[in-house]
Every structure is written in structure tokens, then in C-alpha cells.
Amino acid sequence: MTDKPTTKPGAEKTLTREERLAAALRENLRRRKTQSREREDTADSPASDGE
């Protein structure tokens, strides 16, 4: 029975960093998907020829 922590010192900092990186990756993916959808919408819409 020891009172020593089972994790390494600084592990909480690493976990927080990993969580921030994961959140940044998710946000980046959402942004890229949105941009891709917008590009598809503009490519699919017929261009006005002025007729």
C-alpha cells in the first residue's frame, strides 16, 4: 500500500495536449468537409450563360 501515483509525472499535461490535438483534427476535418461540399455545390450548379 503506497501512496505513489500510478501515472508518470506530467501525464496529465500529455493527455491534455492529446485532447487538444484530437479536437483540432476534428475541427480541421469538419472545415475540409464543408469546403469540399461547397466546391461540389458550385461545380454541380449550372452556369448562367446569359440566355
C-alpha positions in Angstrom: 0.0 0.0 0.0 1.8 3.0 -1.3 0.6 6.5 -2.0 2.6 6.8 -5.2 0.6 7.8 -8.3 0.3 5.1 -10.9 0.9 7.5 -13.8 4.1 9.3 -14.8 4.5 12.9 -13.7 3.4 15.2 -16.5 1.0 12.5 -17.9 -1.9 14.9 -17.3 -0.2 17.5 -19.4 0.3 15.0 -22.2 -3.3 13.9 -22.1 -4.5 17.5 -22.3 -2.2 18.0 -25.3 -3.5 14.9 -26.9 -7.1 16.0 -26.3 -6.3 19.4 -27.8 -4.7 17.8 -30.9 -7.7 15.5 -31.3 -10.1 18.4 -31.1 -8.0 20.3 -33.7 -8.0 17.4 -36.0 -11.8 17.0 -35.7 -12.3 20.7 -36.4 -10.0 20.6 -39.4 -11.9 17.6 -40.8 -15.2 19.4 -40.4 -13.8 22.5 -42.1 -12.4 20.5 -45.0 -15.7 18.6 -45.5 -17.6 21.9 -45.6 -15.2 23.3 -48.2 -15.5 20.1 -50.2 -19.3 20.3 -50.2 -19.3 24.0 -51.2 -17.0 23.2 -54.1 -19.3 20.3 -55.2 -22.3 22.6 -55.0 -20.7 25.3 -57.1 -19.5 22.7 -59.6 -22.9 21.0 -59.9 -24.9 24.2 -60.3 -25.4 25.2 -63.9 -23.5 28.3 -65.0 -25.5 31.2 -66.3 -24.8 31.9 -70.0 -27.0 35.0 -70.0 -29.6 33.3 -72.3 
